[in-house]
Amino acid sequence: MDVLDKKLNEIFSGKVVRKDLVHQIKKAANVPSFVLEFLLSKYCATDDPDEIKAGSKAVLEVVEKTMYEQMRLIKPNRWCNKKGGISL
């Protein structure tokens, strides 16, 4: 990290989001950038590499859990649409 990054982390601790982490995680998960930025600011707002690694893992776990729940809820809708609807 250069001097400017260190100063930003010192002055705005917990509010600085590294865009390179956003791009790395965005490749692994189809999630809006603002959601990733929020999660990264919550879990990875530091300059310690070990904490960043652990925080990235936590962000991916949150995203995977959330996406799994969404897909579980969407699956019946897709089945109904594929069959042409359901008559009750």
C-alpha positions as a Markdown table, in Angstrom:
| # | Residue | x | y | z |
|---|---|---|---|---|
| 1 | Met | 0.0 | 0.0 | 0.0 |
| 2 | Asp | 1.2 | 3.5 | -0.8 |
| 3 | Val | 1.2 | 6.4 | 1.6 |
| 4 | Leu | -2.1 | 7.8 | 0.3 |
| 5 | Asp | -3.9 | 4.5 | 1.0 |
| 6 | Lys | -2.5 | 4.3 | 4.5 |
| 7 | Lys | -3.6 | 7.8 | 5.2 |
| 8 | Leu | -7.1 | 7.1 | 3.9 |
| 9 | Asn | -7.3 | 4.0 | 6.1 |
| 10 | Glu | -6.1 | 5.9 | 9.1 |
| 11 | Ile | -8.5 | 8.9 | 8.6 |
| 12 | Phe | -11.5 | 7.0 | 7.3 |
| 13 | Ser | -11.1 | 3.7 | 9.1 |
| 14 | Gly | -13.9 | 1.3 | 8.3 |
| 15 | Lys | -15.1 | 3.3 | 5.4 |
| 16 | Val | -12.5 | 2.7 | 2.7 |
| 17 | Val | -13.4 | -0.1 | 0.2 |
| 18 | Arg | -10.7 | -1.6 | -2.1 |
| 19 | Lys | -12.1 | -1.7 | -5.6 |
| 20 | Asp | -9.7 | -4.6 | -6.5 |
| 21 | Leu | -11.5 | -6.8 | -4.0 |
| 22 | Val | -14.9 | -5.8 | -5.4 |
| 23 | His | -13.7 | -6.9 | -8.9 |
| 24 | Gln | -12.2 | -10.2 | -7.5 |
| 25 | Ile | -15.4 | -11.2 | -5.7 |
| 26 | Lys | -17.7 | -9.9 | -8.5 |
| 27 | Lys | -16.0 | -12.5 | -10.8 |
| 28 | Ala | -17.0 | -15.2 | -8.4 |
| 29 | Ala | -20.6 | -14.1 | -7.7 |
| 30 | Asn | -23.3 | -12.3 | -9.7 |
| 31 | Val | -24.1 | -9.6 | -7.2 |
| 32 | Pro | -24.5 | -5.9 | -7.6 |
| 33 | Ser | -21.4 | -3.8 | -6.9 |
| 34 | Phe | -23.0 | -1.7 | -4.2 |
| 35 | Val | -23.9 | -4.8 | -2.3 |
| 36 | Leu | -20.3 | -6.1 | -2.5 |
| 37 | Glu | -19.0 | -2.7 | -1.4 |
| 38 | Phe | -21.3 | -2.7 | 1.6 |
| 39 | Leu | -20.2 | -6.2 | 2.6 |
| 40 | Leu | -16.5 | -5.4 | 2.0 |
| 41 | Ser | -16.7 | -2.2 | 4.1 |
| 42 | Lys | -18.2 | -4.3 | 6.9 |
| 43 | Tyr | -15.7 | -7.2 | 6.7 |
| 44 | Cys | -12.6 | -6.0 | 4.9 |
| 45 | Ala | -12.1 | -2.4 | 5.9 |
| 46 | Thr | -8.4 | -2.8 | 6.9 |
| 47 | Asp | -5.0 | -3.0 | 5.5 |
| 48 | Asp | -4.0 | -6.3 | 7.2 |
| 49 | Pro | -3.8 | -9.1 | 4.5 |
| 50 | Asp | -4.9 | -11.8 | 6.9 |
| 51 | Glu | -8.0 | -9.9 | 7.9 |
| 52 | Ile | -8.8 | -9.1 | 4.3 |
| 53 | Lys | -8.5 | -12.8 | 3.3 |
| 54 | Ala | -10.8 | -13.8 | 6.2 |
| 55 | Gly | -13.2 | -10.9 | 5.4 |
| 56 | Ser | -13.3 | -11.9 | 1.7 |
| 57 | Lys | -14.2 | -15.4 | 2.7 |
| 58 | Ala | -17.0 | -14.1 | 5.0 |
| 59 | Val | -18.4 | -12.0 | 2.1 |
| 60 | Leu | -18.4 | -14.9 | -0.2 |
| 61 | Glu | -20.2 | -17.0 | 2.4 |
| 62 | Val | -22.9 | -14.4 | 2.9 |
| 63 | Val | -23.3 | -14.0 | -0.9 |
| 64 | Glu | -23.5 | -17.8 | -1.4 |
| 65 | Lys | -26.1 | -18.2 | 1.4 |
| 66 | Thr | -28.2 | -15.4 | 0.1 |
| 67 | Met | -28.1 | -16.5 | -3.5 |
| 68 | Tyr | -28.9 | -20.1 | -2.5 |
| 69 | Glu | -32.0 | -18.9 | -0.6 |
| 70 | Gln | -33.1 | -16.7 | -3.6 |
| 71 | Met | -32.7 | -19.6 | -6.0 |
| 72 | Arg | -34.6 | -21.9 | -3.7 |
| 73 | Leu | -37.5 | -19.5 | -3.7 |
| 74 | Ile | -37.4 | -18.8 | -7.5 |
| 75 | Lys | -37.2 | -22.5 | -8.5 |
| 76 | Pro | -41.0 | -23.2 | -8.0 |
| 77 | Asn | -41.8 | -20.1 | -10.1 |
| 78 | Arg | -39.5 | -21.3 | -12.9 |
| 79 | Trp | -41.1 | -24.8 | -12.8 |
| 80 | Cys | -44.6 | -23.3 | -13.1 |
| 81 | Asn | -43.6 | -21.1 | -16.0 |
| 82 | Lys | -42.0 | -24.0 | -17.7 |
| 83 | Lys | -45.2 | -26.1 | -17.4 |
| 84 | Gly | -47.3 | -23.3 | -18.6 |
| 85 | Gly | -49.0 | -22.4 | -15.3 |
| 86 | Ile | -51.0 | -24.3 | -12.7 |
| 87 | Ser | -54.8 | -24.6 | -12.5 |
| 88 | Leu | -56.3 | -24.8 | -9.0 |
